[in-house]
Amino acid sequence: MKKTEAIDALAALAQVTRLDTFRLLVKHEPEGVPAGELARRVGVPQNTMSAHLAILARAGLIEGERESRTILYRAKISALQELTLFMIRDCCGGRADLCESLIASLQPRCSPKGKR
């Protein structure tokens, strides 16, 4: 990931509604969530949600897929992975022992569905 891509992604997530929306989409992978349902769950008008979804999509964090009259949104987990790796790639100056607690804290939350 390039610095400019990381900055775009971080800027897109640096707003409460967009952060809540992205986290909600991550929780609902791989099924996705319809745009109207996202607006309802996050508590914003649909037109406001559309603007937030556009910003997240431009940042490469989500994608929408039309299904009949509905647009189903999904988080791009690969983008989340790239952003996370970009942020921690040089963790602790390359000393893996100093990053062990960070890595350990990520593992339990990343277990496959049904194994939590």
C-alpha positions in Angstrom: 0.0 0.0 0.0 1.2 3.5 -0.9 1.2 6.3 1.6 -1.4 8.2 -0.3 -3.7 5.2 -0.3 -3.2 4.8 3.5 -4.0 8.5 4.0 -7.2 8.2 1.9 -8.3 5.2 3.9 -7.5 6.7 7.2 -9.2 10.0 6.3 -12.3 8.1 5.2 -12.4 6.3 8.6 -11.8 9.5 10.6 -15.5 10.3 10.9 -17.9 8.6 13.3 -20.6 7.5 10.8 -18.1 6.1 8.3 -16.1 4.3 11.0 -19.3 2.8 12.4 -20.5 1.8 8.9 -17.2 0.2 8.0 -17.1 -1.7 11.3 -20.7 -2.9 10.8 -19.8 -4.1 7.3 -16.7 -6.0 8.6 -19.0 -7.7 11.1 -21.3 -8.8 8.3 -18.7 -10.3 6.0 -19.2 -12.0 3.6 -22.9 -11.5 3.4 -22.9 -7.7 3.2 -25.6 -5.2 4.2 -28.1 -3.3 2.0 -27.6 0.5 1.9 -31.0 1.2 3.5 -30.3 -1.2 6.3 -26.9 0.4 6.9 -28.6 3.8 7.2 -31.2 2.4 9.6 -28.6 0.6 11.8 -26.2 3.6 12.0 -29.1 6.0 12.5 -28.6 8.5 9.6 -30.8 9.4 6.6 -30.4 7.4 3.5 -29.0 10.3 1.4 -26.4 11.0 4.1 -25.4 7.3 4.2 -25.0 7.4 0.4 -22.5 10.2 0.7 -20.6 8.3 3.4 -20.6 5.1 1.4 -19.2 7.0 -1.6 -16.3 8.2 0.4 -15.6 4.7 1.8 -15.8 3.3 -1.7 -13.4 5.9 -3.2 -11.0 5.1 -0.4 -11.1 1.4 -1.5 -12.5 0.2 1.8 -15.9 -1.1 0.6 -17.7 -2.1 -2.6 -21.3 -2.1 -3.6 -23.1 -4.7 -5.8 -26.5 -4.2 -7.3 -29.0 -6.9 -6.5 -32.3 -6.1 -8.2 -33.3 -2.7 -6.8 -30.9 -2.9 -3.8 -27.2 -2.2 -3.5 -25.5 -4.6 -1.2 -22.3 -3.2 0.4 -19.4 -5.3 1.6 -16.2 -4.4 3.4 -13.0 -5.1 1.4 -11.2 -7.2 3.9 -8.1 -7.2 1.7 -8.0 -3.4 2.0 -8.3 -3.6 5.8 -5.5 -6.1 5.8 -3.3 -3.9 3.7 -4.0 -0.9 5.8 -3.3 -2.8 9.0 -0.1 -4.2 7.6 1.0 -0.8 6.4 0.5 0.6 9.9 2.4 -2.1 11.7 4.9 -3.2 9.1 7.7 -1.4 10.9 6.3 -2.1 14.4 8.9 -1.6 17.1 11.8 -1.1 14.6 11.5 -4.6 13.3 11.9 -6.2 16.8 9.2 -8.9 16.6 9.5 -9.5 20.4 8.2 -6.0 21.1 5.1 -6.6 18.8 4.1 -10.0 20.3 1.4 -8.5 22.4 -0.1 -6.6 19.5 -0.1 -9.7 17.3 -1.6 -11.8 20.1 -4.4 -9.3 20.7 -5.4 -9.6 17.0 -5.6 -13.4 16.8 -8.6 -14.2 19.0 -10.8 -11.7 17.1 -9.9 -13.2 13.8 -11.2 -16.7 14.3 -13.5 -18.2 11.7 -17.2 -17.9 12.2 -18.6 -20.5 14.6 -15.3 -20.9 16.4 -15.5 -17.9 18.7 
